[in-house]
Amino acid sequence: MPHLHSPASQVVVYGHSFVSRLQRYCSSNTKHNLQLNSTTRVVSFVSVPGLCIHQLHIHLDQVLLDTPRVVLIDVGTNDLHNDSSQPQLLARKVFEFAQSLIAAGVHRVIILEVLFRSSQGRFAAHSVSSFMLAAHRYNNVVKSLVTSIPISARSVY
């Protein structure tokens, strides 16, 4: 529990366009700080529409600007939509990026799961099913990489 006079810890939500949508939702619904106590946690958003996994390092300075204690990563959807053939490789790259954040001084990194899509909208049913299979594989690989670290030593979730 932080002391009354200690500065608030920084939480950064980093990712593709879903992050900007989350930020807009929070702003329009008076959930500016993800409903966290703003005296102990300050949330900021770094959103890059179309962000792909190979671009994560490009915005590292912006993510680390306020020396965050916690970073949430929401990425992978664009990669899997464009090429669903290598979800295992993509998961490993995100995990490696998370480890680089820990090495840079972040205390906790949370990798969010890729969300499944419905078959409605602009995606054909066959591309949705291949996307969902790739997302399932990606999520499972991320989960196995995270859980391979003993919980007492874990900084990536």
C-alpha positions as CSV (number, residue, x, y, z in Angstrom):
1,M,0.0,0.0,0.0
2,P,1.5,3.4,-1.0
3,H,2.2,6.0,1.5
4,L,0.0,9.1,1.5
5,H,2.8,11.3,0.2
6,S,4.2,8.9,-2.4
7,P,3.6,9.7,-6.0
8,A,1.0,7.7,-7.9
9,S,2.3,4.8,-9.9
10,Q,1.9,5.0,-13.6
11,V,-0.1,2.4,-15.6
12,V,0.2,2.5,-19.4
13,V,-2.2,0.8,-21.8
14,Y,-0.3,0.3,-25.1
15,G,-1.7,-1.1,-28.3
16,H,-3.6,-0.8,-31.5
17,S,-6.9,1.0,-32.2
18,F,-8.8,-0.9,-29.5
19,V,-6.8,1.1,-27.0
20,S,-7.9,4.4,-28.4
21,R,-11.5,3.1,-28.4
22,L,-11.0,2.1,-24.7
23,Q,-9.7,5.6,-24.0
24,R,-12.7,7.3,-25.7
25,Y,-15.1,5.0,-23.8
26,C,-13.4,5.8,-20.5
27,S,-13.5,9.5,-21.2
28,S,-17.1,9.6,-22.2
29,N,-18.3,7.5,-19.3
30,T,-16.3,9.2,-16.5
31,K,-14.0,6.2,-16.1
32,H,-11.0,8.4,-17.0
33,N,-8.6,6.3,-14.9
34,L,-10.1,2.9,-15.5
35,Q,-11.9,3.4,-12.2
36,L,-8.6,3.0,-10.3
37,N,-7.9,5.2,-7.3
38,S,-6.1,8.2,-9.0
39,T,-4.1,8.9,-5.8
40,T,-2.4,5.6,-6.1
41,R,-2.6,4.8,-9.9
42,V,-2.5,7.1,-12.9
43,V,-3.5,5.5,-16.3
44,S,-2.3,6.8,-19.6
45,F,-3.0,5.4,-23.1
46,V,-0.5,4.9,-26.0
47,S,-2.6,3.9,-29.0
48,V,-1.2,3.3,-32.5
49,P,-4.0,2.4,-35.0
50,G,-2.9,-0.6,-37.1
51,L,0.0,-1.4,-34.7
52,C,1.6,-4.7,-35.5
53,I,4.0,-6.8,-33.3
54,H,7.1,-5.9,-35.3
55,Q,6.4,-2.2,-34.6
56,L,6.2,-2.5,-30.8
57,H,9.7,-1.2,-30.2
58,I,9.2,1.9,-32.3
59,H,7.0,3.5,-29.6
60,L,9.0,2.3,-26.6
61,D,10.1,5.8,-25.6
62,Q,6.5,7.0,-25.5
63,V,5.5,3.9,-23.4
64,L,8.4,4.4,-20.9
65,L,8.0,8.3,-20.8
66,D,6.6,8.4,-17.3
67,T,8.5,5.4,-16.0
68,P,5.4,3.2,-15.6
69,R,5.2,0.4,-13.0
70,V,2.6,-1.5,-15.0
71,V,2.1,-1.8,-18.8
72,L,-0.8,-3.6,-20.4
73,I,-0.2,-4.7,-24.0
74,D,-3.1,-5.1,-26.5
75,V,-1.6,-6.2,-29.8
76,G,-1.7,-9.2,-32.2
77,T,-5.1,-8.6,-33.8
78,N,-3.8,-6.8,-36.9
79,D,-1.0,-9.4,-37.3
80,L,-3.3,-12.3,-37.1
81,H,-5.8,-10.7,-39.4
82,N,-3.1,-10.0,-42.0
83,D,-1.3,-13.3,-41.7
84,S,-2.8,-16.0,-39.4
85,S,-0.1,-18.5,-40.4
86,Q,2.4,-17.9,-37.5
87,P,0.6,-17.3,-34.2
88,Q,3.3,-19.1,-32.2
89,L,6.1,-16.8,-33.6
90,L,4.0,-13.7,-33.0
91,A,3.3,-14.8,-29.4
92,R,7.0,-15.2,-28.7
93,K,7.8,-11.8,-30.1
94,V,5.2,-10.1,-27.8
95,F,6.6,-12.1,-24.9
96,E,10.1,-10.9,-25.7
97,F,8.9,-7.3,-25.9
98,A,7.3,-7.7,-22.5
99,Q,10.6,-9.0,-21.1
100,S,12.4,-6.0,-22.6
101,L,9.9,-3.7,-20.7
102,I,10.8,-5.5,-17.5
103,A,14.5,-5.1,-18.3
104,A,13.8,-1.3,-18.8
105,G,12.4,-1.0,-15.3
106,V,8.7,-1.8,-15.6
107,H,7.5,-3.9,-12.7
108,R,4.6,-5.7,-14.3
109,V,3.6,-6.4,-17.9
110,I,0.1,-7.8,-18.7
111,I,-0.3,-9.2,-22.2
112,L,-4.0,-9.1,-23.1
113,E,-5.5,-11.9,-25.1
114,V,-6.5,-11.4,-28.7
115,L,-10.3,-11.1,-28.8
116,F,-12.3,-13.3,-31.1
117,R,-14.4,-11.8,-33.9
118,S,-17.9,-12.4,-35.0
119,S,-18.6,-13.5,-38.6
120,Q,-20.6,-10.3,-39.1
121,G,-19.2,-7.2,-40.7
122,R,-16.4,-6.9,-43.2
123,F,-14.8,-10.3,-42.6
124,A,-15.8,-13.3,-44.6
125,A,-16.8,-16.4,-42.6
126,H,-13.7,-18.4,-43.8
127,S,-11.3,-15.6,-42.8
128,V,-13.1,-15.3,-39.4
129,S,-12.7,-19.0,-38.7
130,S,-9.0,-19.0,-39.6
131,F,-8.5,-15.8,-37.5
132,M,-10.2,-17.4,-34.5
133,L,-8.1,-20.5,-34.8
134,A,-4.9,-18.4,-35.0
135,A,-6.1,-16.2,-32.1
136,H,-6.7,-19.3,-30.0
137,R,-3.2,-20.6,-30.8
138,Y,-1.6,-17.2,-30.1
139,N,-3.4,-16.9,-26.8
140,N,-2.4,-20.4,-25.7
141,V,1.3,-19.8,-26.6
142,V,1.3,-16.5,-24.7
143,K,-0.3,-18.2,-21.7
144,S,2.2,-21.1,-21.8
145,L,5.2,-18.7,-22.0
146,V,3.9,-16.7,-19.1
147,T,3.1,-19.7,-16.9
148,S,6.5,-21.3,-17.6
149,I,7.9,-18.7,-15.2
150,P,7.6,-19.6,-11.6
151,I,4.9,-17.4,-10.0
152,S,7.4,-16.1,-7.4
153,A,9.6,-14.7,-10.2
154,R,6.9,-13.7,-12.6
155,S,6.6,-10.1,-13.9
156,V,4.8,-10.9,-17.1
157,Y,1.1,-11.9,-16.9
